[in-house]
Amino acid sequence: MKPYKKIKKFEQLELWNMGDVYAYQFSTKDAEDAGIYKKYILMQKVGEKGMGYPYEGFRYDVIQIYDRLFDELPSPEVIKDIRLLPADIPYRKNEELLRTFPLDMSAGMDYLKASEYPRKRLHFLG
């Protein structure tokens, strides 16, 4: 009889601190086709939320994404002059939902394994 396969426990990855600003550099073929290859976009951690089943006890980062692309790495001070990019859910085309609930201005970002975290493309700004 085969031995039971051991189930690997997930470890909470603590990668960003509250308020951290990172620049993400686009690097895929899709980014090249869209004309944003090697450009940067800024993200800032503004909170944390708990995950549901089957990952109870784990948290994911809540981030804001800034509405501007950069050709080079900017300084973190530039975010005070840039508006936030709405990160709303795509199925809210219903006008009643848009009137009832405010537009989401943040998004969730989780990584259950260190290999999922795009280290080479994220640059810490402050």
Backbone as ProteinMPNN parsed JSONL, in Angstrom:
{"seq_chain_A": "MKPYKKIKKFEQLELWNMGDVYAYQFSTKDAEDAGIYKKYILMQKVGEKGMGYPYEGFRYDVIQIYDRLFDELPSPEVIKDIRLLPADIPYRKNEELLRTFPLDMSAGMDYLKASEYPRKRLHFLG", "coords_chain_A": {"N_chain_A": [[0.843, -1.182, 0.0], [0.509, 2.21, -0.836], [2.172, 4.937, 0.773], [0.529, 7.576, 2.583], [0.124, 10.721, 1.029], [1.819, 13.524, 2.102], [0.34, 16.507, 3.121], [1.17, 19.706, 2.247], [1.717, 22.446, 4.365], [0.569, 25.758, 4.115], [2.453, 28.753, 4.32], [2.206, 31.894, 5.826], [3.021, 34.66, 3.932], [4.813, 37.476, 4.571], [5.278, 40.14, 3.004], [5.024, 42.85, 2.292], [4.945, 45.979, 3.988], [2.576, 48.061, 5.75], [1.654, 50.852, 3.855], [3.831, 50.713, 2.156], [5.333, 51.409, -1.001], [5.482, 50.209, -4.237], [6.923, 49.701, -7.465], [5.784, 48.177, -10.351], [7.073, 46.409, -13.063], [6.077, 45.927, -16.326], [6.263, 42.984, -18.334], [5.499, 41.02, -20.144], [4.444, 39.283, -23.177], [1.869, 40.074, -23.81], [1.889, 42.61, -22.619], [3.736, 43.848, -24.25], [2.345, 43.813, -26.687], [0.319, 45.558, -25.965], [1.641, 47.918, -25.774], [2.944, 48.663, -23.444], [5.222, 47.501, -22.53], [8.006, 47.028, -20.443], [7.381, 49.304, -19.023], [6.441, 51.069, -16.007], [4.188, 50.752, -13.234], [2.657, 52.144, -10.342], [2.071, 50.872, -7.045], [0.484, 50.718, -3.85], [0.447, 49.482, -0.545], [-2.436, 49.386, 1.378], [-3.923, 48.095, 3.251], [-5.101, 45.008, 4.847], [-6.779, 41.882, 4.412], [-8.718, 39.077, 5.532], [-8.602, 35.714, 4.278], [-10.902, 33.346, 2.795], [-12.337, 30.005, 2.964], [-10.338, 27.559, 1.351], [-8.407, 28.675, 2.988], [-8.433, 29.804, 5.556], [-7.388, 32.016, 8.109], [-5.288, 33.04, 6.752], [-4.003, 36.025, 5.259], [-4.515, 38.607, 2.815], [-2.942, 41.182, 0.878], [-4.221, 44.485, 0.582], [-4.268, 46.706, -1.981], [-3.629, 49.907, -3.53], [-3.759, 51.147, -6.804], [-2.011, 53.256, -8.892], [-2.894, 55.683, -11.343], [-1.072, 55.971, -13.685], [1.528, 55.522, -16.032], [5.037, 54.88, -16.108], [8.155, 55.521, -17.705], [10.608, 55.198, -16.545], [11.927, 54.279, -13.291], [10.136, 55.96, -10.836], [10.247, 58.489, -8.186], [8.934, 57.901, -4.871], [7.463, 60.08, -3.977], [5.921, 61.135, -6.006], [3.38, 60.048, -5.983], [1.503, 61.538, -4.612], [0.403, 63.33, -6.357], [-1.017, 61.902, -8.225], [-3.93, 60.384, -9.479], [-6.048, 57.717, -8.22], [-6.405, 54.502, -9.7], [-9.435, 53.147, -10.642], [-10.48, 50.031, -9.334], [-12.581, 48.3, -9.794], [-15.09, 45.685, -9.764], [-15.804, 43.716, -12.657], [-18.461, 42.909, -13.268], [-20.257, 44.806, -12.445], [-22.096, 46.31, -14.068], [-24.643, 46.967, -13.87], [-26.746, 49.617, -13.317], [-28.144, 50.192, -10.944], [-26.647, 48.849, -8.975], [-24.312, 50.356, -9.145], [-25.202, 52.805, -8.159], [-25.882, 52.09, -5.572], [-23.638, 50.954, -4.248], [-20.36, 52.112, -3.437], [-17.727, 52.883, -5.776], [-15.081, 50.608, -6.125], [-11.808, 51.275, -5.092], [-9.549, 49.932, -4.607], [-7.571, 46.903, -4.657], [-7.183, 43.339, -4.221], [-4.268, 41.451, -3.395], [-2.744, 38.449, -3.452], [-0.451, 35.884, -2.436], [0.247, 32.66, -2.225], [2.397, 31.08, -2.292], [5.924, 31.473, -2.245], [7.028, 31.364, -4.76], [5.098, 32.434, -6.402], [5.283, 35.117, -6.172], [6.197, 38.038, -7.825], [9.145, 38.847, -7.778], [11.272, 39.818, -9.428], [10.121, 41.775, -10.957], [9.045, 43.684, -9.306], [9.756, 46.679, -7.663], [10.965, 48.19, -4.842], [9.998, 51.3, -3.578], [9.571, 52.866, -1.368]], "CA_chain_A": [[0.0, 0.0, 0.0], [1.269, 3.463, -0.924], [2.027, 5.811, 1.95], [-0.272, 8.771, 2.352], [0.873, 11.901, 0.61], [1.781, 14.568, 3.117], [-0.194, 17.773, 2.626], [2.048, 20.806, 2.631], [1.065, 23.591, 5.001], [0.912, 27.061, 3.563], [3.02, 29.692, 5.272], [1.845, 33.285, 5.542], [4.131, 35.466, 3.439], [4.743, 38.881, 4.995], [6.197, 40.74, 2.044], [4.898, 44.304, 2.256], [4.477, 46.666, 5.189], [1.533, 49.046, 5.481], [2.151, 52.093, 3.28], [4.909, 50.483, 1.184], [5.064, 51.719, -2.41], [6.282, 49.425, -5.173], [6.704, 49.885, -8.901], [5.768, 46.907, -11.077], [7.484, 46.577, -14.458], [5.409, 44.999, -17.235], [7.303, 42.246, -19.048], [4.962, 39.907, -20.924], [4.109, 39.496, -24.589], [0.637, 40.878, -23.797], [2.29, 43.989, -22.322], [4.374, 44.361, -25.467], [1.259, 44.056, -27.645], [-0.462, 46.703, -25.483], [2.475, 49.114, -25.792], [3.389, 49.04, -22.098], [6.37, 46.654, -22.193], [9.082, 47.671, -19.677], [6.896, 50.482, -18.311], [6.179, 50.837, -14.588], [2.985, 51.271, -12.6], [2.88, 52.202, -8.895], [1.094, 50.25, -6.158], [0.748, 50.989, -2.436], [-0.338, 48.663, 0.38], [-3.281, 50.225, 2.226], [-4.648, 47.281, 4.218], [-5.055, 43.549, 4.774], [-8.065, 41.222, 4.644], [-8.62, 37.637, 5.726], [-9.052, 34.864, 3.176], [-11.906, 32.349, 3.138], [-12.037, 28.582, 2.793], [-9.725, 26.716, 2.383], [-7.215, 29.375, 3.482], [-8.753, 30.573, 6.756], [-6.214, 32.384, 8.882], [-4.338, 33.738, 5.888], [-4.407, 37.375, 4.868], [-3.967, 39.122, 1.56], [-2.717, 42.627, 0.892], [-5.115, 45.373, -0.158], [-3.401, 47.71, -2.6], [-4.14, 50.925, -4.449], [-2.954, 51.226, -8.019], [-2.03, 54.647, -9.348], [-3.284, 55.787, -12.744], [-0.042, 56.574, -14.528], [2.65, 54.664, -16.42], [6.338, 55.552, -16.106], [9.202, 54.893, -18.511], [11.709, 54.916, -15.624], [11.492, 54.214, -11.898], [9.918, 57.292, -10.259], [10.401, 58.594, -6.731], [7.621, 57.651, -4.263], [6.747, 61.33, -3.708], [5.03, 61.496, -7.112], [2.026, 59.507, -5.84], [0.555, 62.518, -4.058], [-0.19, 64.085, -7.459], [-1.607, 60.977, -9.201], [-5.214, 59.836, -9.036], [-6.109, 56.262, -8.112], [-7.051, 53.769, -10.78], [-10.53, 52.325, -10.11], [-10.218, 48.592, -9.427], [-13.901, 47.753, -9.537], [-15.4, 44.384, -10.335], [-16.339, 43.93, -14.005], [-19.878, 42.613, -13.46], [-21.115, 45.871, -11.917], [-22.601, 47.163, -15.144], [-25.989, 47.301, -13.451], [-26.745, 50.987, -12.787], [-28.612, 50.19, -9.558], [-25.491, 48.493, -8.14], [-23.383, 51.484, -9.139], [-25.76, 53.831, -7.277], [-25.987, 51.564, -4.215], [-22.326, 50.695, -3.651], [-19.306, 52.976, -3.984], [-16.758, 52.283, -6.68], [-13.886, 50.109, -5.435], [-10.572, 51.948, -5.498], [-8.422, 49.106, -4.183], [-7.617, 45.528, -5.144], [-6.492, 42.376, -3.375], [-3.113, 40.791, -3.999], [-2.294, 37.381, -2.567], [0.572, 34.957, -2.913], [0.255, 31.546, -1.289], [3.733, 30.484, -2.365], [6.949, 32.468, -2.581], [7.274, 31.312, -6.207], [4.073, 33.232, -7.086], [5.58, 36.535, -5.973], [7.037, 38.473, -8.962], [10.267, 39.633, -7.235], [12.104, 40.468, -10.451], [9.381, 42.87, -11.59], [8.617, 44.651, -8.296], [10.862, 47.499, -7.17], [10.564, 48.933, -3.645], [10.273, 52.736, -3.676], [9.534, 53.503, -0.051]], "C_chain_A": [[0.889, 1.247, 0.0], [1.103, 4.275, 0.354], [1.187, 7.036, 1.583], [0.626, 9.932, 1.953], [0.708, 12.98, 1.677], [1.293, 15.87, 2.485], [0.677, 18.901, 3.159], [1.227, 21.936, 3.251], [1.521, 24.867, 4.307], [1.484, 27.927, 4.669], [2.63, 31.099, 4.855], [3.083, 34.051, 5.1], [3.898, 36.913, 3.844], [5.728, 39.655, 4.135], [6.171, 42.261, 2.049], [4.474, 44.805, 3.632], [3.405, 47.672, 4.786], [2.164, 50.339, 4.971], [3.277, 51.921, 2.274], [4.445, 50.8, -0.232], [6.038, 50.907, -3.26], [5.945, 49.84, -6.594], [6.781, 48.505, -9.538], [6.135, 47.189, -12.522], [6.825, 45.497, -15.312], [6.44, 44.31, -18.121], [6.791, 41.139, -19.966], [4.739, 40.286, -22.387], [2.83, 40.339, -24.694], [0.949, 42.345, -23.522], [2.938, 44.624, -23.546], [3.319, 44.705, -26.515], [0.437, 45.287, -27.269], [0.346, 47.999, -25.462], [2.968, 49.561, -24.426], [4.586, 48.203, -21.631], [7.485, 47.492, -21.57], [8.668, 48.991, -19.027], [6.539, 50.075, -16.879], [4.83, 51.418, -14.19], [3.208, 51.183, -11.089], [1.721, 51.58, -8.125], [1.494, 50.554, -4.719], [-0.144, 50.106, -1.571], [-1.104, 49.583, 1.322], [-4.069, 49.418, 3.256], [-4.382, 45.803, 4.039], [-6.459, 43.022, 5.018], [-7.82, 39.731, 4.807], [-9.176, 36.881, 4.534], [-10.081, 33.866, 3.694], [-11.417, 30.928, 2.902], [-11.337, 28.353, 1.466], [-8.514, 27.365, 3.046], [-7.512, 30.243, 4.702], [-7.479, 30.841, 7.55], [-5.156, 33.097, 8.059], [-4.906, 35.093, 5.508], [-3.846, 37.686, 3.489], [-3.851, 40.631, 1.667], [-3.789, 43.344, 0.083], [-4.236, 46.505, -0.675], [-4.21, 48.731, -3.381], [-3.191, 50.95, -5.636], [-3.111, 52.64, -8.562], [-2.134, 54.709, -10.867], [-2.249, 56.548, -13.574], [1.039, 55.539, -14.811], [3.921, 55.494, -16.463], [7.314, 54.783, -16.987], [10.393, 54.485, -17.654], [11.153, 54.861, -14.208], [11.331, 55.62, -11.33], [10.259, 57.307, -8.771], [9.011, 58.4, -6.111], [6.813, 58.919, -4.001], [5.744, 61.677, -4.812], [3.603, 61.01, -6.892], [1.03, 60.53, -5.312], [-0.153, 63.313, -5.153], [-0.889, 63.204, -8.494], [-2.917, 60.429, -8.651], [-5.137, 58.31, -8.991], [-6.829, 55.677, -9.31], [-8.203, 52.963, -10.182], [-10.228, 50.849, -10.343], [-11.512, 47.834, -9.197], [-14.102, 46.425, -10.247], [-16.121, 44.553, -11.669], [-17.832, 43.688, -14.157], [-20.799, 43.705, -12.933], [-21.537, 46.836, -13.017], [-24.021, 47.621, -14.836], [-25.975, 48.676, -12.775], [-27.208, 51.059, -11.335], [-27.469, 49.834, -8.607], [-24.504, 49.65, -8.053], [-23.875, 52.607, -8.234], [-25.74, 53.387, -5.814], [-24.64, 51.426, -3.522], [-21.286, 51.627, -4.25], [-18.362, 52.185, -4.884], [-15.536, 51.828, -5.884], [-12.649, 50.792, -5.997], [-9.346, 51.176, -5.028], [-8.639, 47.685, -4.684], [-6.893, 44.632, -4.153], [-5.339, 41.737, -4.129], [-2.638, 39.722, -3.024], [-1.236, 36.535, -3.255], [0.659, 33.864, -1.862], [1.594, 30.823, -1.282], [4.716, 31.575, -2.753], [7.204, 32.5, -4.081], [6.248, 32.117, -7.004], [4.375, 34.727, -7.038], [6.559, 37.011, -7.049], [8.205, 39.373, -8.546], [11.037, 40.422, -8.288], [11.431, 41.695, -11.049], [8.907, 43.931, -10.61], [9.832, 45.354, -7.709], [10.354, 48.35, -6.01], [10.969, 50.398, -3.786], [10.256, 53.428, -2.319], [8.32, 53.155, 0.744]], "O_chain_A": [[1.877, 1.328, 0.729], [0.024, 4.299, 0.947], [1.147, 7.463, 0.43], [1.731, 10.099, 2.469], [-0.406, 13.297, 2.094], [1.785, 16.278, 1.433], [0.889, 19.028, 4.365], [0.183, 22.326, 2.728], [2.692, 25.03, 3.963], [1.053, 27.846, 5.819], [2.712, 31.454, 3.68], [4.083, 34.084, 5.817], [2.878, 37.502, 3.487], [6.892, 39.807, 4.506], [7.204, 42.894, 1.831], [3.733, 44.131, 4.349], [3.333, 48.086, 3.629], [3.098, 50.862, 5.58], [3.649, 52.882, 1.601], [3.313, 50.5, -0.612], [7.247, 50.917, -3.032], [4.83, 50.272, -6.886], [7.725, 47.754, -9.296], [5.582, 48.097, -13.142], [6.991, 44.304, -15.058], [7.375, 44.946, -18.606], [7.596, 40.387, -20.516], [4.835, 41.452, -22.77], [2.722, 41.209, -25.558], [0.342, 43.23, -24.125], [2.712, 45.798, -23.84], [3.386, 45.756, -27.154], [-0.083, 45.98, -28.143], [-0.199, 49.062, -25.167], [3.369, 50.713, -24.26], [4.915, 48.209, -20.445], [7.861, 48.536, -22.103], [9.523, 49.723, -18.529], [6.361, 48.894, -16.582], [4.387, 52.433, -14.727], [3.866, 50.261, -10.608], [0.556, 51.732, -8.492], [2.679, 50.638, -4.397], [-1.343, 49.99, -1.823], [-0.52, 50.445, 1.979], [-4.808, 49.995, 4.054], [-3.568, 45.388, 3.215], [-7.241, 43.637, 5.743], [-6.843, 39.189, 4.291], [-10.1, 37.343, 3.864], [-10.125, 33.575, 4.89], [-10.231, 30.691, 2.671], [-11.762, 28.961, 0.483], [-7.677, 26.663, 3.613], [-6.91, 31.304, 4.866], [-6.601, 29.983, 7.643], [-4.23, 33.691, 8.612], [-6.121, 35.284, 5.442], [-2.846, 37.113, 3.057], [-4.562, 41.274, 2.439], [-4.21, 42.867, -0.971], [-3.548, 47.176, 0.094], [-5.323, 48.458, -3.832], [-1.978, 50.794, -5.488], [-4.226, 53.15, -8.674], [-1.544, 53.897, -11.58], [-2.524, 57.63, -14.094], [1.418, 54.771, -13.927], [3.888, 56.674, -16.813], [7.304, 53.552, -17.016], [11.107, 53.54, -17.988], [10.047, 55.334, -13.949], [12.285, 56.398, -11.337], [10.527, 56.264, -8.175], [8.008, 58.702, -6.757], [5.597, 58.844, -3.82], [4.809, 62.442, -4.571], [2.688, 61.507, -7.549], [-0.171, 60.397, -5.546], [-1.2, 63.908, -4.901], [-1.312, 63.704, -9.537], [-2.994, 60.053, -7.482], [-4.283, 57.696, -9.63], [-7.747, 56.284, -9.862], [-7.965, 52.156, -9.284], [-9.774, 50.464, -11.421], [-11.53, 46.833, -8.481], [-13.392, 46.085, -11.194], [-16.963, 45.44, -11.803], [-18.432, 44.213, -15.095], [-22.019, 43.541, -12.972], [-21.349, 48.046, -12.894], [-24.536, 48.548, -15.462], [-25.278, 48.875, -11.78], [-26.722, 51.894, -10.572], [-27.334, 50.447, -7.548], [-23.925, 49.893, -6.994], [-23.068, 53.293, -7.606], [-25.597, 54.217, -4.916], [-24.513, 51.744, -2.34], [-21.323, 51.905, -5.449], [-18.228, 50.969, -4.753], [-15.016, 52.581, -5.06], [-12.464, 50.878, -7.21], [-8.232, 51.7, -5.048], [-9.743, 47.312, -5.083], [-6.089, 45.101, -3.347], [-5.415, 41.509, -5.336], [-2.19, 40.027, -1.919], [-1.146, 36.483, -4.481], [1.095, 34.111, -0.737], [1.885, 30.046, -0.373], [4.377, 32.492, -3.501], [7.559, 33.546, -4.624], [6.498, 32.45, -8.163], [3.784, 35.508, -7.783], [7.646, 36.447, -7.175], [8.245, 40.543, -8.928], [11.41, 41.571, -8.056], [12.11, 42.566, -11.593], [8.415, 44.978, -11.031], [10.806, 44.716, -7.31], [9.423, 49.139, -6.174], [12.125, 50.707, -4.075], [10.876, 54.479, -2.154], [8.164, 53.624, 1.871]]}, "name": "protein", "num_of_chains": 1, "seq": "MKPYKKIKKFEQLELWNMGDVYAYQFSTKDAEDAGIYKKYILMQKVGEKGMGYPYEGFRYDVIQIYDRLFDELPSPEVIKDIRLLPADIPYRKNEELLRTFPLDMSAGMDYLKASEYPRKRLHFLG"}
